[in-house]
Amino acid sequence: MPTKKRLIALLSTALPFLTFTTNPCAFAAGQARSTPPSPAPSIQASPTPSPTPSPTQSEHVTTPPSIPSPTSSRLPPTVRAHTQIQTSDNSLSTLPKILFEIEKKYAASATISARFSQIDHNPTLDKNKTSSGKIFVKKPGKIRWDTETPDPNLLVSNGKIFWFYTPPFDLGENGQLIERRSSEVQSQVATALLSGEFSKVPGIQVKQKSDSTFLITPKSGTAGSVIRAEVTLDLSKNLIQKVALDHRGGNRSEISLSQIELGKPLPDDFFIFKAPPNTDRVK
């Protein structure tokens, strides 16, 4: 039989990015019912920024010399312009121009490849868990998350099925595989952010933290356990460098990307998992 330790080790890598209709970690631990999440801390959603007047509009506005324009004097250049977008839940949101430009850049590429390093912080245990590997995304809906260290495991989806595989820890043991239909995945907000698909975040609200860092709040109840995200950009290349996710209960996941390639050819069968011999399938 599969050991609880290995199943939970596998799923702990995937859960920062995916939220299920049932809690697979609780299932793997043999619990009859999933453990209710800790109460979410009180978080005030960031108000939607007001669109900044275009240059042609501002020419007709006179600002008294003694009262500097708040937009021009306090905000960095990257947020002086905004673009209204329609998000995946058909609501209207305002996106800073730099994020809109990055979304257009990523949309022009069918694939994304990168190395990742991840830090998961558990405030209850006051411990950090680090991991690293490679991530591949192919639109629409395909993802391959290959964790290499410290415990190798693999998350693969062809857009219809998610496969979670961990190889044997010791000689003579079996590998372990969990399959889930895409319909059982309630939220993929982290994948959307790493892929530059900001308009796929329902009811997205954006607040600037620094010239290259943005706080993103999804519509309540649409992002699983994620209550807030922080996106850091590489402004020299207009690439997404880091995504941090704050979860209910205080857990935090930080994913940093490097060696990012857009448009690298990736075959469809790269996103289909075929279980090797001696693999235990967990229903």
Secondary structure by P-SEA (a helix, b strand, c coil): cccaaaaaaaaaaacccccccccaaaaaacccccccccccccccccccccccccccccccccccccccccccccccccccbbbbbbccccbbbbbcaaaaaaaaaaaaccbbbbbbbbbbbbccccbbbbbbbbbbbcccbbbbbbbcccbbbbbbbcccbbbbbbccccccbbbbbbbbcccccccaaaaaaaacccccccbbbbbbccccbbbbbccccccccccbbbbbbccccccccbbbbbcccbbbbbbbbccccccccccccccbbbbcccccccc
